[in-house]
Amino acid sequence: MISTPTLRAYARSLWTSCEAALAHAIAEQTGRDAGDVSLRILARYVLEIPDLAGTEPDPPAALTAAFTHLQRGWPDL
């Protein structure tokens, strides 16, 4: 599917269409305001992970890296 641009774009659009719902769920779980842009940023990041990882030579390693960053944040770059 990754090698078919149309299917990849469609799958990505399905994932990212869930951004508002995921941000709302994060808001409910954390007690934060649903309108907080940082929640939308987090939701978008999480929803982009499958597409980004799928284009890497080692998708499982990319998934591990993505979720490690979610858990720990980014060290000084």
C-alpha positions in Angstrom: 0.0 0.0 0.0 2.9 2.4 0.8 4.1 2.1 -2.8 0.7 3.1 -4.2 0.4 6.9 -3.7 -3.4 7.1 -3.9 -3.9 4.3 -1.4 -1.3 5.8 1.0 -3.0 9.2 0.7 -6.4 7.7 1.4 -5.2 5.8 4.4 -3.5 8.9 5.8 -6.7 10.9 5.4 -8.7 8.3 7.3 -6.2 8.4 10.2 -5.9 12.2 10.4 -9.7 12.6 10.2 -9.7 11.3 13.7 -7.6 14.2 15.1 -10.5 16.1 16.8 -11.9 12.9 18.4 -8.5 11.8 19.7 -7.7 15.3 21.0 -11.1 15.3 22.8 -10.4 11.9 24.3 -7.0 13.1 25.5 -8.6 16.2 27.0 -11.1 14.0 28.9 -8.4 11.7 30.2 -6.1 14.5 31.3 -8.6 17.1 32.5 -7.2 19.6 30.0 -9.3 22.0 27.9 -10.5 20.3 24.7 -9.6 23.5 22.8 -5.9 23.4 23.9 -3.9 23.4 20.7 -1.2 21.2 22.3 -3.7 18.4 22.4 -4.4 18.7 18.7 -0.6 18.7 18.1 -0.2 15.5 20.1 -3.2 13.9 18.4 -1.8 14.8 15.0 1.6 13.4 15.9 0.2 10.1 17.1 -2.0 9.8 14.0 0.9 10.5 11.7 3.1 7.7 13.2 1.8 4.8 11.1 2.4 6.7 7.8 5.8 7.9 8.8 6.9 4.5 10.2 5.6 2.7 7.2 8.1 4.6 4.9 11.1 3.7 7.0 13.4 0.7 6.1 12.6 -0.8 9.6 9.0 0.1 10.5 9.0 -1.6 13.9 12.1 0.3 14.9 10.5 3.6 13.7 7.4 2.8 15.8 9.5 2.1 18.8 11.4 5.5 18.4 8.1 7.4 17.9 6.6 6.0 21.1 9.8 6.4 23.0 9.6 10.1 22.2 6.0 10.2 23.3 7.0 8.7 26.7 10.2 10.6 27.3 10.1 13.7 25.1 13.0 14.8 23.0 16.4 15.4 24.4 18.3 18.5 23.5 18.8 18.2 19.8 
